[in-house]
Amino acid sequence: MFKRKKIEGFQVKISICKDVLEAIFDECDTNDIDETGGRIVGYYHQSGNKLNIKVCGLIGPGHNARRSPTSFFQDGAYQEAVFRKIEAEHPEIEHLGNWHTHHVNGLDTLSSGDVETYERIVNHEKHNTDFFYALLVVAKGRTFYNRERYLVKHFLLKRGESLVHEIPSAQVKIIKEAAVFIDKAKAIEGVSIKETLTDLISSQPMLDHIRARDKEFISEMYTELKPFLSKQTKSLYWRGNLNLIDNSSVEVFVLESINKRKPSYSITLSASSRHLFQCSQLYLKRIFDSAWKAVYLFERDLNNEIFEKIKK
Ligand SMILES: [Zn+2]
């Protein structure tokens, strides 16, 4: 078992946008059998032994998340792609940690498996911050002491330390400020495919048309890219390998966003190859009216870059 102690000489203050907390509770309402959760994003400020964390966004678990009453694995690749999109608009945003639920299994603290995972993350050389924040939903229902829909606990792990700090609720404040980003990718169970498809086709003919053309072109030209549908958000993403002119291949994600019934698409490389191509930075800010165009132009620019390198 891991050790636990009160924070001495180290002060953590957490503020959470009300919208974010409500979105977490909404997600809990739809998952009362299996564990669920997601990524927490926001800002932080650290000076000396004081750390202020501001939680102002959420990323859903993603279509390929696996869940059971006692475990929960998120779709990291999907979340990474969504994070890059938020980052393009809010460069200061950071991945602060994760949230997940235990009220479904009665365990009122982090499991040893949770702690092991978080320790691995916080000590990883590529982890951006020196801490990892974990919000845990431990019980359902309002009590005399808790006016919210669920009871939550807050934990913090630090790089190079094998301790789990539990942050007392007196150091946690709920603020009215609007959330920066809430990804509504919710539980994918419980929605029948038939219902989703009918909905897609009858209410959004333009979307259906764009997707059909994307599917036709991408399946023909880029056989390793596959579509995934988030049944709750009814949005789609493509994921898979793109083969380049030097016989290398890179993993790409194409994310669909729907605004006023009009879809738009963005494309990004997976984290492992993003640093290899300059144009990947540029593409974080580009929006396309179809997925096929995003893939086609991105592929062309990636190949151009390879070609320029070979010429030199
Ligand atoms: Zn857990």
Residues whose N, C-alpha, C, O or C-beta is under 5 A from the ligand:
A	BS01	ZN	S111 D114
